[in-house]
């Protein structure tokens, strides 16, 4: 499940295929279905454009359930997310209907197993109390995040996101 900047397909394609303008055959491999992750909160990372999610039983997070991910895609995503995150397997609810920006009017449907990148508890002091805003990101930051090569600046290929054992 994609929860932050990667919810925007152009960012996903830039990370996984090094360019936002991928061939139609590549786009056809992936679907992005709106989904909800219960029991987590998406917060701003201090001084960054991207969010981090943490366990929070009183919240839920809107995201995208992405299909068609290959092992190569997952390797790039682990590298992109880096040591600030831990990849965790969770249950999400696909949305049969998407409501407003606050989630009012959402209609939840099928439950799916998904992998999400949870902010590493050792770095939680880097999170703000304020929730991250996807619309603000798209309006103010998206253009930078879809430049070829930009998304991996500062990433260390020897220090990817950690992957928790699947239960």
Secondary structure, 3 states (H helix, E strand, C coil): CECCHHHCHHHHHHHHHCCCCCCHHHHCCCEEEEEEEEEEEEEEECCCCCEEEEEEEEEEEEEEEEECCCHHHHHHHHHHHHHHEEEEEEEEEEEEECCCCCCCCCEEEEEEEEEEEEECHHHHHHEEEEECCHHHHHHHCHHHHCCCCHHHCCCCCCCCCEECCCC
